[in-house]
Amino acid sequence: MSTDASTPSQVAEPAAPRLVRRTWWRKPETVTLAVAAVLLAVGLIVEWTIHSEPVALALFWASIIVGGVYPLRSAVRAVRNKRLTISVLLVVAVIGAIALGVIEEAAMLVVIFSLGEAMEAYATDRARGSISALMELAPPTANRVTDGSQTETVAVEELHPGDVVLVRPGERLPTDGVVAEGVSWVDASPVTGESVPVEATVSTEVFGGSLNGNGVLRVQVTKEHYDTVLARVIERVEEAQAKRGGAERFADRFSAVYTPAMFVLAIVVALVLPLLGFEWREAIYRALVVLVVSCSCALVISVPVSVVTAIARGARDGILIKGGIYLERLADIKVVAFDKTGTLTRGRPALAGVTPVGDVTEHDALALAAAVEGGSEHPIASAIVTGARAHNLTIPAAWNARALPGAGMEATVNGRALHIGRPTAADRTDPDVGRAVSQAEAEGRTAVVLRDASRPLAVVAVADQLRPDAQSTIDELRALGIKRILMLTGDNTTVAKSTATDLGLDDYRAELLPEDKSAAVLELRETYGVIAMVGDGVNDAPALANADLAIAMGAATDVALETADVALMADELDRLPAAIRLSRRARNNIKINIALSLAVVAVLIVAALAGWMSLTTGLLLSEGSAALIILNGLRMLAPGRGETRRKRITTIT
């Protein structure tokens, strides 16, 4: 079985990978197979019941003509391209059977072989179904808001950035955008793999194909229809099929040698057996059986069915693997190097503690600090304000607030001039303030000092928080046998040491420039073997490029989709161990399929040479082995042993 590549036409505007596929059982090839099978069955019934040879013969010929159209077309195309394919083997075997006068067996060959083709089509359709179903999630039309708050139904292709669409409860979002009005819950699990619906309020980014909950949303479109996350994910997965791994290349190379070898073997059998005393008719028949048993789909589909299925399974679970070569590398990882900020940590500071050093309480100091920082957009300021609100504190009004570049914020609160900023030399020499600042920094936190016009009032510490799944991910990686787990970060040594200690990493390297990260990756690869670098796909680009496997967090970003070999769609770190488990399952599946297909072919060829089977029996056994291999490959769509299927919330009430 072989496919012919065609060159896509060039168009001015990129086309979204809209689904244009027919279910396998509605394809013309399958329809002709069904007709040919009916003709064959009727012919056999006529032959066995009323014993009308002319009628049965006519039905067998009709079955050959109808069912042989597509195999013959494929064989002719292969011969024109100077290639020997399994379709060519089949056509030669059928012509030989007709020449020997065994028309009934020739018809059976056509039908059984076409059945094998249909099984392959089913396997491919089944494997890709998880991916193709994604495109069906995005509705073909949208309710665009017009002037006067009216709506009009338009095709999603007519939506452009800046348009506003109305999304009612229970509807799927037609495209990517940000919420302009309304509050609801949005289930993005089919797109990003996010297992729990997230709250969508004004300014929340949402993705086409997500399911809206019980609120009405107005969403401002931010991307063209062909550039949505959903469309780009499908496009990348389709491209992944062209990036073939070593096992796939081995299967291709083997087939290139195997098919001609089977032709040569059949010719040798036909020429040599008469010299050994066999009748020429028996010799040719055995040669045809050799050709028939070597026509198995098993050898062709043994690797691709596992690879395509694994990639489809990964996409369904929020793991975008961009090709068979990367699927294989996942299984061979020896070292994992993590970026810190945004990968092992959330990438945004949070309030870590307040230490009063003046005549204020902890809550009063936090409320005053939040009042001063209320007008700042600095991440530390946001962390303090958010922390105060989390403690349900009343934040007093601030007057004359102004930012002091490099020195913090100042404002007047309750008639009191306050300032908050990084510790000064005087702060560090103060016994109480210096002790609190030193302790915060020793724990990898950032300390700022709140003071009035005369003295310090409190030390406020903020810190980048570990991801909630960081520790469990590290533990799972160790359980999978990863040799070394470390962190490469540009952050200072104190913060890096604290993070590495908290997570129990094997090593860490701090204060690294991008080129230093790249050098570290090359050194680690030389020392330990295959290395994966996990980062955000932006400032880690050089290190990602030098790693054997580049893994990006959050495929909802353009950078992650474009630069990574593997992208963890929902920005969830625990997808990494799941990806490794999936790749190892795929590798084991491939090994089993290759071994099974080679063993079956070897046994069948020996049996064919010995004359122990007919044409029909040989092909039935051959295609039966293909069916087993297809089923073994499709097992990848089910959770593996020890895995738990993520709970998907498909309806929201």
C-alpha positions as CSV (number, residue, x, y, z in Angstrom):
1,M,0.0,0.0,0.0
2,S,1.5,3.3,-1.0
3,T,0.4,6.9,-1.2
4,D,1.3,9.4,-3.9
5,A,2.2,12.9,-2.8
6,S,0.7,15.8,-4.6
7,T,1.9,19.4,-4.6
8,P,-0.7,21.7,-3.1
9,S,-1.7,24.8,-5.0
10,Q,-0.3,28.1,-3.9
11,V,-2.9,30.6,-2.6
12,A,-2.5,34.2,-1.6
13,E,-4.1,33.7,1.8
14,P,-3.3,30.8,4.1
15,A,-6.2,28.4,4.3
16,A,-7.3,27.0,7.6
17,P,-7.1,23.2,7.7
18,R,-10.9,22.8,7.4
19,L,-12.1,19.2,7.5
20,V,-12.7,17.8,4.1
21,R,-12.8,14.2,4.8
22,R,-15.2,11.4,4.3
23,T,-15.8,8.6,6.7
24,W,-13.7,5.6,5.6
25,W,-16.8,3.5,4.9
26,R,-18.2,6.1,2.5
27,K,-15.1,6.3,0.3
28,P,-15.4,5.1,-3.3
29,E,-12.8,2.4,-2.7
30,T,-14.9,1.0,0.2
31,V,-18.1,1.1,-1.9
32,T,-16.5,-0.8,-4.8
33,L,-15.2,-3.4,-2.3
34,A,-18.7,-3.9,-0.9
35,V,-20.1,-4.4,-4.4
36,A,-17.2,-6.8,-5.3
37,A,-17.7,-8.7,-2.1
38,V,-21.5,-9.1,-2.8
39,L,-20.7,-10.3,-6.4
40,L,-18.2,-12.8,-5.0
41,A,-20.6,-14.1,-2.4
42,V,-23.5,-14.5,-4.8
43,G,-21.1,-16.3,-7.2
44,L,-20.1,-18.7,-4.5
45,I,-23.7,-19.4,-3.5
46,V,-24.6,-20.0,-7.1
47,E,-21.7,-22.4,-7.5
48,W,-22.5,-24.3,-4.3
49,T,-26.2,-24.5,-4.7
50,I,-27.5,-24.6,-8.2
51,H,-24.0,-25.6,-9.7
52,S,-24.4,-23.1,-12.6
53,E,-20.7,-22.7,-13.6
54,P,-21.4,-20.1,-16.4
55,V,-23.4,-17.8,-14.0
56,A,-20.9,-18.3,-11.2
57,L,-18.0,-17.5,-13.5
58,A,-19.7,-14.4,-14.8
59,L,-20.2,-13.2,-11.2
60,F,-16.5,-13.9,-10.3
61,W,-15.4,-11.9,-13.4
62,A,-17.7,-9.1,-12.4
63,S,-16.2,-9.1,-8.9
64,I,-12.7,-9.0,-10.3
65,I,-13.5,-6.1,-12.6
66,V,-15.3,-4.0,-10.0
67,G,-13.0,-4.7,-7.1
68,G,-9.8,-4.5,-9.1
69,V,-10.3,-0.9,-10.3
70,Y,-8.5,0.8,-7.5
71,P,-5.7,-1.8,-6.9
72,L,-5.0,-1.7,-10.7
73,R,-4.9,2.1,-10.8
74,S,-2.5,2.1,-7.8
75,A,-0.3,-0.5,-9.5
76,V,-0.2,1.3,-12.8
77,R,0.7,4.5,-11.0
78,A,3.5,2.7,-9.1
79,V,4.9,1.1,-12.3
80,R,4.9,4.5,-14.1
81,N,6.9,5.9,-11.2
82,K,9.3,2.9,-11.4
83,R,8.3,1.5,-8.1
84,L,7.3,-1.9,-7.0
85,T,4.5,-1.8,-4.4
86,I,2.3,-4.3,-2.7
87,S,-0.5,-3.3,-5.2
88,V,1.8,-4.4,-8.0
89,L,2.3,-7.8,-6.2
90,L,-1.4,-8.2,-5.9
91,V,-2.2,-7.4,-9.6
92,V,0.5,-9.8,-10.8
93,A,-0.9,-12.5,-8.6
94,V,-4.4,-11.9,-9.9
95,I,-3.3,-12.0,-13.5
96,G,-1.4,-15.2,-12.8
97,A,-4.4,-16.8,-11.2
98,I,-6.5,-15.8,-14.2
99,A,-3.9,-17.3,-16.5
100,L,-4.0,-20.5,-14.6
101,G,-7.8,-20.5,-14.9
102,V,-8.6,-20.2,-11.2
103,I,-11.0,-17.3,-11.6
104,E,-12.7,-18.0,-8.3
105,E,-9.5,-17.6,-6.4
106,A,-8.6,-14.5,-8.4
107,A,-11.8,-12.9,-7.3
108,M,-11.1,-13.9,-3.7
109,L,-7.7,-12.3,-4.0
110,V,-9.1,-9.0,-5.1
111,V,-11.8,-8.9,-2.4
112,I,-9.6,-10.0,0.4
113,F,-6.8,-7.6,-0.6
114,S,-9.2,-4.7,-0.9
115,L,-10.5,-5.6,2.5
116,G,-7.0,-5.2,3.8
117,E,-6.9,-1.7,2.2
118,A,-10.2,-0.9,3.9
119,M,-8.8,-2.0,7.2
120,E,-5.8,0.3,6.7
121,A,-8.2,3.2,5.8
122,Y,-10.2,2.5,8.9
123,A,-7.1,2.4,11.1
124,T,-5.9,5.8,9.7
125,D,-9.3,7.3,10.0
126,R,-9.6,6.0,13.6
127,A,-6.2,7.2,14.6
128,R,-6.6,10.6,13.1
129,G,-10.2,10.9,14.4
130,S,-9.0,12.5,17.6
131,I,-7.3,15.2,15.6
132,S,-9.9,15.7,13.0
133,A,-12.6,16.0,15.6
134,L,-10.9,19.2,16.8
135,M,-11.7,21.0,13.6
136,E,-15.3,20.0,14.0
137,L,-15.4,21.8,17.3
138,A,-15.2,25.3,15.8
139,P,-18.6,26.2,14.5
140,P,-18.7,27.2,10.8
141,T,-20.7,30.4,11.5
142,A,-20.7,33.2,14.2
143,N,-23.0,35.8,15.5
144,R,-21.2,39.1,14.7
145,V,-22.3,42.2,16.6
146,T,-23.2,45.0,14.2
147,D,-23.8,48.7,14.9
148,G,-26.8,49.2,17.2
149,S,-26.0,46.0,19.1
150,Q,-27.7,43.8,16.5
151,T,-26.2,40.5,15.4
152,E,-25.8,39.0,12.0
153,T,-24.8,35.4,11.2
154,V,-21.6,35.2,9.1
155,A,-19.2,32.5,8.2
156,V,-16.1,32.4,10.5
157,E,-14.0,33.2,7.4
158,E,-15.6,36.6,7.4
159,L,-14.4,37.4,10.9
160,H,-11.5,39.8,11.2
161,P,-9.5,41.2,14.2
162,G,-11.6,43.9,15.9
163,D,-14.9,42.3,15.2
164,V,-17.1,41.4,18.2
165,V,-19.1,38.1,18.3
166,L,-21.9,37.1,20.6
167,V,-21.6,33.7,22.3
168,R,-24.6,32.4,24.1
169,P,-24.6,29.8,26.9
170,G,-23.7,26.3,25.8
171,E,-22.3,27.5,22.4
172,R,-18.8,27.0,21.2
173,L,-16.6,30.0,20.5
174,P,-16.1,30.5,16.8
175,T,-12.6,32.0,16.9
176,D,-9.8,33.3,19.2
177,G,-10.3,36.5,21.0
178,V,-10.6,38.3,24.3
179,V,-13.8,38.8,26.4
180,A,-15.1,42.3,25.8
181,E,-18.2,41.9,28.0
182,G,-19.8,39.3,30.2
183,V,-18.8,36.7,32.8
184,S,-18.9,32.9,32.3
185,W,-17.0,29.7,32.6
186,V,-15.2,28.4,29.5
187,D,-14.2,24.8,28.9
188,A,-11.1,24.8,26.7
189,S,-10.2,21.2,27.2
190,P,-10.6,20.2,23.5
191,V,-8.2,22.9,22.5
192,T,-5.6,23.2,25.2
193,G,-6.2,20.0,27.2
194,E,-7.0,22.2,30.3
195,S,-8.9,19.7,32.4
196,V,-11.0,22.2,34.4
197,P,-13.1,25.1,33.0
198,V,-11.7,28.6,33.7
199,E,-13.5,31.7,34.6
200,A,-13.8,34.1,31.7
201,T,-14.2,37.8,32.5
202,V,-13.4,41.0,30.7
203,S,-9.9,40.8,29.1
204,T,-9.7,37.0,29.5
205,E,-8.1,35.3,26.4
206,V,-10.3,32.6,24.9
207,F,-9.9,30.2,22.1
208,G,-12.1,29.0,19.2
209,G,-13.6,25.6,19.8
210,S,-14.0,26.2,23.6
211,L,-17.4,25.6,25.1
212,N,-19.1,28.5,26.8
213,G,-20.8,28.0,30.1
214,N,-23.9,29.6,31.5
215,G,-23.1,33.3,30.8
216,V,-23.5,35.4,27.7
217,L,-20.1,36.6,26.3
218,R,-19.1,39.2,23.8
219,V,-15.7,38.3,22.4
220,Q,-13.5,40.6,20.4
221,V,-11.8,38.7,17.6
222,T,-8.0,38.9,17.8
223,K,-6.9,36.6,14.9
224,E,-7.9,35.7,11.4
225,H,-9.8,32.4,11.0
226,Y,-6.7,30.6,9.6
227,D,-4.5,31.7,12.4
228,T,-6.4,30.5,15.4
229,V,-4.8,28.2,18.0
230,L,-7.1,25.3,16.9
231,A,-6.3,25.7,13.2
232,R,-2.6,26.0,13.9
233,V,-2.6,22.9,16.1
234,I,-4.2,20.9,13.4
235,E,-1.8,22.2,10.8
236,R,1.2,21.3,13.0
237,V,-0.1,17.8,13.6
238,E,-0.6,17.2,9.9
239,E,2.9,18.5,9.3
240,A,4.2,16.1,11.9
241,Q,3.3,13.1,9.7
242,A,6.0,14.2,7.3
243,K,8.7,14.2,10.0
244,R,9.4,10.5,10.1
245,G,11.3,8.8,12.8
246,G,14.0,6.1,12.6
247,A,11.5,3.3,12.8
248,E,9.4,4.7,10.0
249,R,12.5,5.2,7.8
250,F,13.6,1.6,8.6
251,A,10.1,0.4,7.5
252,D,10.5,2.4,4.2
253,R,13.9,1.1,3.5
254,F,12.9,-2.4,4.3
255,S,9.9,-2.2,2.0
256,A,12.1,-0.9,-0.8
257,V,14.2,-4.1,-0.6
258,Y,11.5,-6.5,0.5
259,T,9.1,-6.0,-2.4
260,P,11.6,-6.6,-5.2
261,A,13.0,-9.5,-3.3
262,M,9.5,-11.2,-3.2
263,F,9.3,-10.8,-7.0
264,V,12.7,-12.4,-7.4
265,L,11.8,-15.2,-5.0
266,A,8.5,-15.9,-6.9
267,I,10.4,-16.0,-10.2
268,V,13.0,-18.4,-8.8
269,V,10.2,-20.7,-7.5
270,A,8.5,-20.7,-10.9
271,L,11.7,-21.5,-12.7
272,V,13.4,-23.9,-10.3
273,L,10.6,-26.2,-9.2
274,P,10.1,-27.6,-12.7
275,L,13.8,-28.5,-12.7
276,L,13.1,-30.5,-9.5
277,G,10.3,-32.5,-11.1
278,F,7.3,-30.4,-10.4
279,E,4.7,-29.6,-13.0
280,W,5.0,-26.1,-14.4
281,R,1.4,-25.3,-13.4
282,E,2.2,-26.3,-9.7
283,A,5.4,-24.3,-9.8
284,I,3.6,-21.2,-11.1
285,Y,0.8,-21.6,-8.5
286,R,3.3,-21.8,-5.6
287,A,5.1,-18.8,-7.0
288,L,1.8,-16.9,-7.0
289,V,1.1,-18.0,-3.4
290,V,4.5,-16.6,-2.4
291,L,3.5,-13.3,-4.0
292,V,0.2,-13.3,-2.3
293,V,1.4,-14.0,1.2
294,S,4.0,-11.3,0.8
295,C,1.3,-8.8,-0.1
296,S,0.4,-8.2,3.6
297,C,-0.5,-4.7,4.7
298,A,1.2,-5.6,8.0
299,L,4.7,-4.8,6.8
300,V,3.6,-1.4,5.4
301,I,1.3,-0.3,8.3
302,S,3.2,-1.8,11.3
303,V,5.1,1.4,12.1
304,P,2.8,4.3,10.7
305,V,-0.3,3.0,12.5
306,S,1.5,3.3,15.9
307,V,3.1,6.7,15.2
308,V,0.0,8.3,13.8
309,T,-2.1,6.9,16.7
310,A,0.4,8.1,19.3
311,I,0.5,11.6,17.9
312,A,-3.3,11.7,17.8
313,R,-3.5,10.4,21.4
314,G,-1.1,13.1,22.4
315,A,-3.0,15.9,20.7
316,R,-6.2,14.7,22.4
317,D,-4.4,14.9,25.8
318,G,-2.9,18.3,25.2
319,I,0.5,17.1,24.1
320,L,1.5,18.4,20.7
321,I,4.3,16.1,19.2
322,K,5.5,17.4,15.9
323,G,6.6,14.1,14.3
324,G,7.7,10.5,14.6
325,I,11.3,11.6,15.1
326,Y,10.4,13.6,18.2
327,L,8.1,10.8,19.5
328,E,11.1,8.5,19.4
329,R,13.4,11.0,21.1
330,L,10.9,11.4,24.0
331,A,11.4,7.7,24.8
332,D,15.2,8.1,24.9
333,I,15.5,11.1,27.2
334,K,18.2,10.8,29.8
335,V,18.4,14.4,31.1
336,V,15.8,17.0,31.6
337,A,16.8,20.7,32.0
338,F,14.2,23.1,33.1
339,D,14.1,26.9,32.8
340,K,12.9,28.4,36.1
341,T,10.7,31.4,35.6
342,G,7.4,30.5,33.9
343,T,8.4,26.8,33.8
344,L,9.0,25.4,37.3
345,T,7.5,28.6,38.8
346,R,4.4,30.6,37.9
347,G,6.5,33.4,36.5
348,R,4.8,36.1,38.6
349,P,5.6,37.1,42.2
350,A,3.2,36.6,45.1
351,L,3.1,37.9,48.6
352,A,5.4,35.7,50.8
353,G,5.4,37.4,54.1
354,V,5.3,40.7,56.1
355,T,7.6,41.4,59.0
356,P,6.7,44.5,61.1
357,V,9.7,46.4,62.5
358,G,7.9,49.5,63.7
359,D,4.8,50.4,65.6
360,V,2.4,48.7,63.2
361,T,0.8,45.3,63.1
362,E,1.3,42.9,60.2
363,H,-2.1,43.6,58.7
364,D,-1.8,47.4,59.1
365,A,1.7,47.3,57.4
366,L,0.3,45.2,54.5
367,A,-2.6,47.6,54.0
368,L,-0.4,50.6,54.0
369,A,2.1,48.9,51.6
370,A,-0.8,48.1,49.3
371,A,-2.1,51.6,49.4
372,V,1.2,53.0,48.3
373,E,1.7,50.4,45.6
374,G,-1.9,50.7,44.3
375,G,-0.9,53.0,41.5
376,S,2.0,51.0,40.3
377,E,2.0,48.4,37.5
378,H,5.2,46.7,38.7
379,P,4.8,42.9,39.3
380,I,6.0,43.3,42.9
381,A,3.3,46.0,43.5
382,S,0.7,43.8,42.0
383,A,1.7,40.9,44.3
384,I,1.4,43.2,47.4
385,V,-2.0,44.6,46.4
386,T,-3.3,41.1,45.5
387,G,-2.0,39.7,48.8
388,A,-3.8,42.5,50.8
389,R,-7.0,41.7,49.0
390,A,-6.6,38.0,49.6
391,H,-6.5,38.8,53.4
392,N,-9.7,40.9,53.0
393,L,-8.0,44.0,54.2
394,T,-9.4,47.5,53.7
395,I,-6.9,49.4,51.6
396,P,-6.9,53.1,52.5
397,A,-6.8,55.8,49.8
398,A,-3.4,57.1,48.7
399,W,-2.7,60.7,47.6
400,N,0.1,62.2,45.6
401,A,1.3,58.8,44.6
402,R,4.3,58.7,42.2
403,A,6.8,56.3,41.0
404,L,10.5,56.8,41.7
405,P,12.5,55.1,38.9
406,G,14.6,52.4,40.4
407,A,13.7,53.4,43.9
408,G,10.0,52.3,44.4
409,M,6.9,54.3,45.1
410,E,5.9,57.1,47.5
411,A,2.4,58.4,48.5
412,T,0.6,60.1,51.3
413,V,-1.8,57.7,53.2
414,N,-4.0,59.0,56.1
415,G,-1.8,62.2,56.1
416,R,1.4,60.2,56.5
417,A,4.2,60.3,53.9
418,L,5.2,56.7,53.0
419,H,7.7,55.1,50.8
420,I,8.3,51.5,49.7
421,G,11.2,50.3,47.8
422,R,14.3,48.0,47.8
423,P,16.4,48.0,50.9
424,T,19.0,50.7,51.3
425,A,22.5,50.4,52.9
426,A,21.0,51.9,56.1
427,D,18.3,49.3,56.1
428,R,20.8,46.5,56.0
429,T,22.7,47.9,59.0
430,D,19.6,48.2,61.1
431,P,19.4,45.1,63.3
432,D,15.7,44.3,62.9
433,V,15.4,45.4,59.2
434,G,18.7,43.8,58.2
435,R,17.8,40.5,59.8
436,A,14.4,40.4,58.1
437,V,15.9,41.3,54.7
438,S,18.7,38.8,55.0
439,Q,16.3,36.0,56.0
440,A,14.0,36.8,53.1
441,E,16.8,36.8,50.6
442,A,18.3,33.6,52.0
443,E,14.9,32.0,51.2
444,G,15.1,33.2,47.6
445,R,12.6,36.0,48.2
446,T,12.6,39.6,47.1
447,A,12.4,42.1,50.0
448,V,11.1,45.6,49.9
449,V,11.0,48.0,52.9
450,L,8.0,50.1,53.9
451,R,9.0,53.3,55.7
452,D,7.6,56.7,56.8
453,A,9.5,59.9,56.9
454,S,11.5,58.9,60.0
455,R,12.0,55.1,60.1
456,P,11.2,51.7,58.6
457,L,7.9,50.2,59.4
458,A,8.0,46.7,57.8
459,V,9.8,44.4,55.5
460,V,7.5,42.9,52.8
461,A,8.7,39.8,51.0
462,V,7.5,38.5,47.6
463,A,8.5,35.4,45.7
464,D,7.8,33.6,42.5
465,Q,5.7,30.7,43.4
466,L,6.4,27.1,42.4
467,R,3.8,25.6,40.0
468,P,1.5,23.3,42.0
469,D,2.5,20.4,39.8
470,A,6.2,21.0,39.7
471,Q,7.1,18.6,42.6
472,S,4.9,15.8,41.3
473,T,6.4,16.2,37.8
474,I,9.9,15.9,39.2
475,D,8.9,12.8,41.2
476,E,7.3,11.2,38.1
477,L,10.3,11.9,36.0
478,R,12.5,10.1,38.5
479,A,10.1,7.2,38.6
480,L,10.5,7.0,34.8
481,G,14.3,6.6,35.1
482,I,15.5,10.0,34.0
483,K,19.1,10.1,35.0
484,R,19.5,13.8,35.8
485,I,17.0,16.6,36.4
486,L,18.4,20.2,36.8
487,M,17.5,23.8,36.3
488,L,19.1,26.4,34.1
489,T,18.2,30.0,35.0
490,G,19.3,33.5,34.6
491,D,18.0,34.3,38.1
492,N,20.4,35.0,41.0
493,T,22.2,32.2,42.8
494,T,20.3,32.6,46.0
495,V,16.9,32.3,44.4
496,A,18.0,29.4,42.2
497,K,19.4,27.5,45.1
498,S,16.2,27.9,47.1
499,T,14.0,26.7,44.2
500,A,16.3,23.7,43.4
501,T,16.4,22.7,47.1
502,D,12.6,22.9,47.4
503,L,12.1,20.6,44.4
504,G,15.0,18.3,45.2
505,L,16.7,18.8,41.8
506,D,20.1,17.1,41.1
507,D,21.7,20.4,40.1
508,Y,21.1,24.0,39.2
509,R,23.0,26.7,37.3
510,A,22.2,30.3,38.0
511,E,22.9,33.7,36.5
512,L,23.1,32.3,33.0
513,L,22.9,34.4,29.9
514,P,21.1,32.8,26.9
515,E,24.5,31.7,25.4
516,D,25.5,30.2,28.8
517,K,22.3,28.1,28.8
518,S,23.2,26.8,25.3
519,A,26.7,25.9,26.4
520,A,25.3,24.1,29.4
521,V,22.9,22.1,27.3
522,L,25.7,21.0,24.9
523,E,27.9,20.0,27.9
524,L,25.1,18.0,29.5
525,R,24.3,16.2,26.2
526,E,28.0,15.2,25.9
527,T,28.1,13.9,29.4
528,Y,24.7,12.2,29.9
529,G,23.1,11.6,26.5
530,V,19.8,12.7,25.1
531,I,18.7,15.9,26.7
532,A,15.3,17.7,26.7
533,M,15.1,21.4,27.5
534,V,11.8,22.7,28.9
535,G,11.2,26.4,28.6
536,D,8.9,29.1,27.4
537,G,10.1,29.2,23.8
538,V,11.2,32.9,23.9
539,N,14.2,33.7,26.0
540,D,15.2,30.0,26.1
541,A,15.4,29.8,22.3
542,P,19.2,29.1,22.0
543,A,19.1,26.4,24.6
544,L,16.0,24.9,23.1
545,A,17.7,24.8,19.7
546,N,20.7,23.0,21.0
547,A,18.8,20.4,23.0
548,D,17.9,17.0,21.4
549,L,14.3,17.8,22.2
550,A,12.8,21.3,22.6
551,I,9.7,21.3,24.9
552,A,7.7,24.5,25.2
553,M,5.2,25.3,27.9
554,G,1.8,26.5,26.6
555,A,1.1,25.8,22.9
556,A,-1.5,28.5,23.0
557,T,1.4,30.9,22.2
558,D,2.6,31.3,18.6
559,V,6.2,30.9,19.7
560,A,5.5,27.5,21.4
561,L,3.7,26.2,18.3
562,E,6.5,27.3,15.9
563,T,9.7,26.6,17.8
564,A,9.1,23.5,19.9
565,D,9.4,19.9,19.0
566,V,6.9,19.1,21.7
567,A,4.4,21.6,23.2
568,L,2.5,21.1,26.4
569,M,-0.8,22.7,25.3
570,A,-2.4,23.6,28.6
571,D,0.7,25.0,30.1
572,E,0.7,22.2,32.6
573,L,4.0,20.7,33.6
574,D,2.7,17.3,34.5
575,R,2.0,16.6,30.8
576,L,5.8,16.0,30.4
577,P,5.8,12.6,32.2
578,A,2.7,11.7,30.3
579,A,4.4,12.5,27.0
580,I,7.4,10.3,27.9
581,R,5.1,7.4,28.9
582,L,3.2,7.8,25.7
583,S,6.4,7.7,23.6
584,R,7.6,4.6,25.4
585,R,4.3,2.9,24.8
586,A,4.5,3.8,21.1
587,R,8.1,2.4,20.9
588,N,7.0,-0.9,22.4
589,N,4.0,-1.0,20.2
590,I,6.2,-0.5,17.1
591,K,8.7,-3.2,18.2
592,I,5.8,-5.7,18.7
593,N,4.3,-4.8,15.3
594,I,7.5,-5.1,13.4
595,A,8.4,-8.4,15.1
596,L,4.9,-9.8,14.5
597,S,4.7,-8.8,10.9
598,L,8.2,-10.2,10.1
599,A,7.4,-13.5,11.9
600,V,4.1,-14.0,10.1
601,V,5.5,-13.3,6.7
602,A,8.4,-15.7,7.3
603,V,6.1,-18.5,8.4
604,L,3.7,-17.9,5.5
605,I,6.5,-17.8,2.9
606,V,7.9,-21.1,4.2
607,A,4.4,-22.6,4.1
608,A,3.9,-21.2,0.5
609,L,7.2,-22.8,-0.7
610,A,6.2,-26.1,0.9
611,G,2.8,-26.0,-0.9
612,W,0.8,-26.1,2.3
613,M,-1.7,-23.4,1.4
614,S,-3.8,-22.1,-1.4
615,L,-3.9,-18.5,-2.8
616,T,-7.0,-17.7,-0.8
617,T,-5.8,-19.2,2.5
618,G,-2.5,-17.4,2.2
619,L,-4.1,-14.1,1.7
620,L,-6.6,-14.6,4.5
621,L,-3.8,-15.4,6.9
622,S,-1.7,-12.5,5.7
623,E,-4.5,-10.0,6.0
624,G,-5.5,-11.5,9.4
625,S,-2.0,-10.6,10.7
626,A,-2.5,-7.1,9.3
627,A,-5.8,-6.8,11.3
628,L,-3.9,-7.9,14.5
629,I,-1.3,-5.2,13.9
630,I,-3.9,-2.5,13.3
631,L,-5.7,-3.4,16.5
632,N,-2.4,-3.4,18.4
633,G,-1.6,0.1,17.0
634,L,-5.1,1.4,17.9
635,R,-4.6,0.4,21.5
636,M,-2.6,3.6,21.8
637,L,-5.8,5.5,21.8
638,A,-6.7,4.0,25.1
639,P,-5.0,4.9,28.4
640,G,-2.0,2.8,29.3
641,R,-1.5,0.7,32.4
642,G,-1.1,3.0,35.4
643,E,-2.4,6.0,33.6
644,T,-5.6,7.8,34.6
645,R,-7.7,9.5,32.0
646,R,-8.0,13.2,32.7
647,K,-11.5,14.2,33.6
648,R,-13.0,16.3,30.9
649,I,-15.9,18.6,31.6
650,T,-17.9,18.8,28.5
651,T,-21.0,20.5,29.9
652,I,-21.2,23.3,32.4
653,T,-24.3,24.0,34.5
